[in-house]
Amino acid sequence: TGLAVLYNNMLQSLFSSQIGSLALVFAVIALMLLILFRSIKIMIIGILPNIFVASSVLGLLGLLKIPLDIMTITVASISVGMAVDNTIHYLYRYRSEIEAGNTPDESMLLSHLSVGRAIFYTAFTIAIGFSILSLSNFAPTALFGIFTAIALLLAFVSSLTLLPLLLVRLKVFI
């Protein structure tokens, strides 16, 4: 008994509910992508960068042996939220460029020049904002800020590398 046991039970409950929540979130995102783009292929391609970002952040936490607590466990959820925004913006712009008659390579370049810039500036400014939390004296808050900034940058990178690569190689929207 005691406060330590209660805290441990709370963390166990939080961890199991977070896994269930992430699974539900990925299912809802997949359904949303299916409704928006009316293609199972695009749904699968669109969900992959989101899974990559969430698993990378959680994997990095594990690799660095940083325990999951109330602050660090929420980083995966925030990263999925940012990654799905990037994914939808990029998919929509890429489809518009293909429909305008551009080749997949031209569409990728034009998408990078327009939406890619917006994704970069958004991810960079929000990552800087969260990295300010690293100056906190409270370790969980500092870790939350650092890993949320890393997650946002990972979401940016996966949206502009993994997603376009899959779109071009798998000849989507053609």
matplotlib code that plots the C-alpha trace (Angstrom):
import matplotlib.pyplot as plt

x = [0.0, 1.0, 1.4, 4.0, 1.7, -1.2, 1.1, 2.3, -1.3, -2.2, 0.7, -0.2, -3.7, -2.6, -0.2, -2.8, -5.4, -2.9, -2.2, -5.9, -6.4, -3.7, -5.1, -8.5, -7.0, -5.2, -8.5, -10.4, -7.6, -7.7, -11.5, -11.2, -8.6, -10.7, -13.7, -11.7, -9.8, -12.0, -9.1, -7.8, -4.3, -4.2, -5.6, -2.7, -0.1, -1.5, -1.5, 2.1, 3.8, 1.6, 2.4, 6.1, 6.1, 4.3, 6.4, 9.6, 8.9, 7.9, 10.9, 13.2, 11.8, 12.5, 15.9, 17.0, 15.4, 13.2, 10.2, 6.7, 4.9, 2.0, 3.8, 5.9, 3.1, 1.1, 3.9, 2.8, -0.8, 0.4, 2.8, 0.0, -2.2, 0.5, 1.5, -2.1, -2.5, 0.7, -0.4, -3.8, -2.4, 0.2, -2.1, -4.7, -2.1, -0.4, -3.8, -4.5, -1.2, -1.8, -5.3, -3.7, -1.9, 1.6, 3.7, 4.2, 7.7, 6.5, 3.5, 5.9, 8.1, 5.2, 3.7, 7.0, 7.3, 3.8, 2.5, 6.0, 7.0, 3.9, 4.6, 8.2, 7.3, 4.5, 6.6, 9.6, 7.8, 5.7, 8.8, 10.7, 7.7, 7.7, 11.4, 11.2, 9.7, 13.2, 14.2, 11.9, 13.3, 10.7, 12.1, 8.9, 7.9, 11.4, 11.3, 7.8, 9.0, 12.1, 10.2, 7.3, 9.7, 11.4, 8.0, 7.0, 10.2, 9.8, 6.3, 7.7, 10.4, 8.1, 5.5, 8.1, 10.1, 8.2, 4.8, 6.0, 8.2, 5.2, 3.0, 5.5, 6.6, 3.1, 1.8, -1.1, -3.8, -2.7]
y = [0.0, 3.6, 6.4, 4.6, 1.6, 4.0, 5.9, 2.6, 1.4, 4.7, 4.4, 0.8, 1.9, 4.9, 2.8, 0.2, 2.8, 4.7, 1.6, 1.1, 4.8, 4.7, 1.7, 3.4, 6.6, 4.8, 3.0, 6.3, 8.0, 5.1, 5.4, 9.1, 8.7, 6.1, 8.5, 11.5, 9.8, 6.8, 4.4, 1.6, 2.0, 5.7, 4.8, 2.4, 4.8, 7.7, 5.7, 4.5, 7.8, 8.2, 4.8, 5.4, 8.7, 7.3, 4.1, 6.0, 8.3, 5.5, 3.5, 6.4, 6.7, 3.0, 3.0, 5.8, 4.0, 6.9, 5.7, 6.4, 8.7, 11.0, 13.5, 11.3, 8.9, 11.7, 12.5, 9.8, 11.1, 14.6, 13.3, 11.4, 14.5, 16.5, 13.7, 13.2, 16.9, 16.8, 13.7, 15.0, 18.3, 16.6, 13.9, 16.6, 18.8, 15.8, 14.7, 18.2, 18.3, 14.9, 16.0, 19.2, 16.9, 16.8, 13.6, 12.0, 13.5, 17.0, 16.6, 15.7, 18.7, 21.1, 19.7, 20.1, 23.7, 24.6, 22.4, 21.2, 24.7, 25.1, 21.8, 22.8, 26.2, 24.8, 21.9, 24.0, 26.8, 24.4, 22.3, 25.4, 26.3, 22.9, 22.8, 25.8, 23.3, 21.7, 24.6, 23.5, 22.4, 19.6, 16.7, 15.2, 18.6, 19.0, 15.5, 16.2, 19.3, 17.6, 14.6, 16.5, 18.7, 15.5, 14.0, 17.1, 17.1, 13.3, 14.0, 16.7, 14.4, 11.4, 13.6, 14.9, 11.7, 8.5, 9.7, 11.1, 8.1, 5.8, 7.9, 8.0, 4.4, 3.0, 5.3, 6.6, 8.9, 7.9]
z = [0.0, -0.1, -2.6, -4.7, -5.3, -6.3, -8.7, -10.2, -10.7, -12.3, -14.7, -15.7, -16.3, -18.3, -20.4, -21.3, -22.1, -24.3, -26.4, -26.9, -27.7, -30.3, -32.0, -32.1, -33.4, -36.2, -37.1, -37.2, -39.2, -41.7, -42.0, -42.5, -45.2, -46.9, -46.9, -48.1, -50.9, -51.7, -52.0, -49.8, -51.4, -50.4, -46.9, -46.3, -47.7, -45.7, -42.4, -42.7, -41.9, -38.9, -37.5, -38.2, -36.2, -33.2, -33.1, -33.6, -30.7, -28.4, -29.6, -28.9, -25.4, -24.8, -26.4, -24.1, -21.2, -20.3, -18.3, -19.5, -17.2, -17.4, -19.6, -21.9, -22.8, -24.4, -26.8, -29.2, -29.4, -30.1, -32.8, -34.5, -34.5, -36.3, -38.7, -39.8, -40.6, -42.7, -44.4, -45.4, -46.7, -48.7, -50.2, -51.2, -52.9, -54.6, -56.0, -57.2, -59.0, -60.7, -61.7, -63.3, -65.6, -64.0, -63.8, -60.4, -60.1, -61.1, -58.7, -55.9, -56.6, -56.8, -53.6, -51.8, -53.0, -51.7, -49.0, -48.1, -47.1, -45.0, -43.3, -42.6, -41.1, -39.0, -37.7, -37.1, -35.2, -33.1, -32.3, -31.1, -28.9, -27.3, -26.9, -24.6, -22.1, -22.0, -19.8, -17.0, -13.7, -13.6, -15.4, -16.8, -18.3, -19.9, -21.4, -22.7, -24.4, -25.9, -27.2, -28.5, -30.5, -31.8, -32.7, -34.6, -36.6, -37.3, -38.5, -40.9, -42.2, -42.7, -44.5, -46.9, -47.5, -46.7, -48.0, -51.4, -51.9, -51.5, -53.7, -56.5, -56.3, -56.0, -58.8, -56.7, -58.3, -61.8]

ax = plt.figure().add_subplot(projection="3d")
ax.plot(x, y, z, "-o")
ax.set_aspect("equal")
plt.show()
